[in-house]
Amino acid sequence: MAFLCRYYSSFPCSAAQDVKFPLVLDLFEMCTRSLQVKLTPIRERMRLHEEAEVEKSKDVKLRGHEPMDTDNGEEQYEPYWFEDDLGSNNSGFYELRAVLTHQGRSSNSGHYVGWAKRRGTHWFKFDDANVSSVHEEDVLKLSGGGDWHTAYVLLYAPRRLRKGAGLTTEGGGESASVAAEATAAAGTGEPSPKTAPSDTPMDSQ
């Protein structure tokens, strides 16, 4: 919570304690077992894609040069929803895309600033007419606990997977076999051997 109201005083609100928030929100454990099974195929591909990206980063460091930023904003992505449920999330992962912060000790005064993700680890800070580029590490410092900007509203969006990511063209034969097993498991209602869902019974999507 961004504010702690004090009804017994003339001072309306004060900044509350430091509340951490994640860049990636994973709701897999809050889903029913049947939904966890449906989430598994895309999650497995995302895991394999992340592993492939780590290997690429290691290779870049060995070569001694930084990777080129090839994301031009028009790259194609896999659908993030289930075919029979438009607008749903087929992975259970949500990425932080924007933050609204408040700076000040009272809810009736202070200054509001917007922060929006550009791509990768790069963000924009919108301070009235002043727009500047910041790093995601700066965004993680918006958790409050002092006179600095405090996150007031967090906006998350479903995590997207690039087309072809986590398949044979990227990760080799193992990627193909694991993804196939996960897809087959989703069709039969059985958990994937690589990503077995928990027994958490909560029904949430």
N, C-alpha and C positions, 0 to 999 in steps of 0.2 A: 504494500500500500504506500502511496506517495505522501499522504497526509494523515496526521493523527489529530482528530478534532478534539478541542477542549471546550466542552459546553459550559464548564464552570467558570470560565474566565472571559474577559472581553476580547482576548486574542483568539481569533477563529480557528486557526490551524497552524501547526508547525510541521516541519519536515520530519518524516519518520525515520526508522533505522534503515541501514544498508540492506537492500534486498537484491540478491544476485538473480540474473536471468540468463538463459542459454542462447547461443547463436542458432543452435539446432534443437528443436523440441521433438522428442521421440515419445509418442503415445501408444506404442506397441503393447506395453504391459497393462495398459488400461482397457484394452479391447477384449472381447470375448474370444474363446478359443477358435471358434469357427471363422471369425474375422481375422485373427492372427494368421490362420492358414492361407486366407486369400491375400494377405499382405506380403507373404513370404517371397514369392517370385521376384517382384521388383526390388525388395529389400536385399535379396541375394545378389542381384545384378549391381545394385548400388555399392554393396560391399566389395565386389570384385573390381568395379571401376575405381574405387578409392585405392585399392591395393595396386592397381596398374598405375595410377597417378603417382603414388609414392615411389614406385620403381622408376618412373620417368624423372621424378625430382632428383633421385639419387644419381641417375645418369647425367643429368644436367650439371650437378655439382662436380662430378668427376671430370666433365668436359670443361668446366671453368667459365661458363657463361650463363646469363639469365635466359629463361624461356621467353619467346615472343608471345605477346598477348594477341591471340588470333580470334577472340570472341568479338564479332562485329555486331552483335545484338540480333542477328537474323538466323542463328543456328537453330536447326530443327530439334525438337525434344519429343520424347515419348509422351503419350497422354498420361496425366497424373491422376486420372479418375478411372473407376470401373466402368466397363461398357454399359452395364445395366443401371448405373447410378451416376448420372452426369453431375459434376460438381463435387464428387466425393474425393477421397485421398486413398490411392492404392498402395501406399508405402507406410503410412503412419508417421512419416517424418515431415516436420514443418521448419522452414528456415525464416529467421528474422529478416524482414525486408525494410521495416521503417520503425522509427521511434519518435515519440513526441515527448519532450522534456520540459520541466518547469524549473526555473532558478529563482529561489526566494523562500522566505520562511512562512509566508501566508498564501492561502489559496485565493485571496482577494487581490493579491498584488504579485509582482514578480515579472518574469520574462519567459515566454514560451519559444522553443526552438525545435525545428524539424530535422530529422536525420534519416536519410534514405540510402539504401544500398545501391551501388552502381553495378559492380560485378566483382567476383572474386572477394578479395579482402578490402576493396576500395569502397568508400562511402562518401556521400555529400552531406554537408552541414548547411542548413538553410536558416540563417540568422537574419530575419527581416530581408532586406535587399542584398545582404552579403552572403554569397555562396562560396564555400571552400571545400577542398578535398581533405578527407580524414581517413585514418586506418581503422579497421575493425577493433583494434585494441583500445582506441579512444571511445568507441561505442560501449565496450564492456565496463568502462569507468563511469557510466551513467546510472549506476545502481543506487545512488543516494548516500545518505549518511553524513552529509555536510552541506556546505554552502554551494557546492558545484551543481551542475545540471542533474536533475533527478528524473529518471524515466517515469512518465505519467501514463502513457499508452504505448503498448507494444503490438506491432502488426506482424503476424506470421502468415506465410503462404506455403502451400504444399511444395515439397522439394521436387525438383524436376530432374529427369534423367535424360541425358543426350541419347539420340537414336544410335543404336549399335553399341552403346556402352555396356560393358560387362559380358560381351559375347566373344566368340572365337577371334574376331578381327582385332580384339584388344588384349584379351588375356590368355589366349591359347586354348588347348583342348579341355583343361580343367574347368575353365569358365563355362564352356558350352555344356559340359556334362552336369555341373552343379545347377546351372540355370534350368536345364531340362528336367532335372530331378525335382526342383522347386515347383516348376510349372505343373508337372505330373501330380505332385502332392496336392497342389491346390485343386486340381480337378477331381481327385479322389477323396478329398477331405482329410488326408493324413498330413501330419507335419513334415517339413523337409528334414532330411537327415543332418543337414548342416546348420539349420536354424530352427530348432524345435521350439514351439511357442510354450508359454507358461500356462498354468492352470487358472490364471486370474479370471474370475467369472464376470467381471464388470462389463456391461454392455455399453460401449462407447465407440463412436466413429468420428 
